Amino acid sequence: MFLSYDKAYRWPVHFAMLLPLLLLVLLTGSIYSFWGVEVRVPMAMHRLAYPGITALMDFFTDWGDKSLYAVYALLLAAACIRNDRPEILFYIRYALVALLFALLVTQLLKASFGMPRPDYSLPRDPFSFTNAYSSFPSGHTVSIIIAAMPLAFRIGKTWAFIAASLVIALVGYSRVWLGVHHPVDILAGMIVGSIGVWVVFRFRRPSRAAASSTE
């Protein structure tokens, strides 16, 4: 059978990579609020008080996922040069899932909920398709999780898991720090992004050993 369920997905490692971002969001939400002016105002004060951190957050929010997409493109090109069919199929599958979740699932959720961004107020405005009412979930959080985690799992080294975890935390939390998302938006983005990563690894070509054991 060409497609089989991948039962070996390492969920403990997955959750460990999300832990830094989760702790940051939960800490912020517990100190201020998970939604609304109670978190928007202190974040605005922090941005003014710590311009160096704000510049760092600007960098990661703009280039965090895009830099990883460039890495994927290089890896795909290298796989094509080697004519490594399993690697090529993996990166094509990744690209399709990334596009599906970034351009379809996340945007559909944003439009359906119509939640206002921190600078705007209720009521909701579903299916208005305006940026002001597309806060939930965080698209950047979805994107960076789907970009960083499959790459870390593909590399399979401790340093890759640590680096992916830090990039996820910085990109995800930058959205709260910069005042464009509520903490609850990040939590929702973590859920949607995790589903996307699972879909990337949902089907795989079974190894020869596994295939022979079922015959």
Secondary structure as the mmCIF struct_conf table of DSSP 4:
data_model
#
loop_
_struct_conf.conf_type_id
_struct_conf.id
_struct_conf.beg_label_comp_id
_struct_conf.beg_label_asym_id
_struct_conf.beg_label_seq_id
_struct_conf.end_label_comp_id
_struct_conf.end_label_asym_id
_struct_conf.end_label_seq_id
STRN STRN1 SER A 4 TYR A 5
TURN_TY1_P TURN_TY1_P1 LYS A 7 ALA A 8
HELX_RH_AL_P HELX_RH_AL_P1 TRP A 11 ILE A 31
TURN_TY1_P TURN_TY1_P2 TYR A 32 TYR A 32
BEND BEND1 PHE A 34 GLY A 36
HELX_RH_AL_P HELX_RH_AL_P2 VAL A 37 ALA A 49
HELX_RH_AL_P HELX_RH_AL_P3 PRO A 51 ARG A 82
TURN_TY1_P TURN_TY1_P3 ASN A 83 ASN A 83
HELX_RH_AL_P HELX_RH_AL_P4 ARG A 85 LEU A 99
HELX_RH_PI_P HELX_RH_PI_P1 LEU A 100 VAL A 105
HELX_RH_AL_P HELX_RH_AL_P5 THR A 106 PHE A 113
HELX_LH_PP_P HELX_LH_PP_P1 MET A 115 ARG A 117
TURN_TY1_P TURN_TY1_P4 PRO A 118 ASP A 119
BEND BEND2 TYR A 120 TYR A 120
BEND BEND3 LEU A 122 PRO A 123
HELX_LH_PP_P HELX_LH_PP_P2 ARG A 124 ARG A 124
TURN_TY1_P TURN_TY1_P5 PRO A 126 PHE A 127
HELX_RH_3T_P HELX_RH_3T_P1 ASN A 131 TYR A 133
BEND BEND4 PHE A 136 PRO A 137
HELX_RH_AL_P HELX_RH_AL_P6 GLY A 139 ILE A 155
HELX_RH_AL_P HELX_RH_AL_P7 THR A 158 TRP A 177
TURN_TY1_P TURN_TY1_P6 LEU A 178 GLY A 179
BEND BEND5 VAL A 180 HIS A 181
HELX_RH_AL_P HELX_RH_AL_P8 PRO A 183 VAL A 200
TURN_TY1_P TURN_TY1_P7 PHE A 201 ARG A 202
STRN STRN2 PHE A 203 ARG A 204
HELX_LH_PP_P HELX_LH_PP_P3 ARG A 205 SER A 207
HELX_RH_AL_P HELX_RH_AL_P9 ARG A 208 SER A 213
TURN_TY1_P TURN_TY1_P8 THR A 214 THR A 214
#
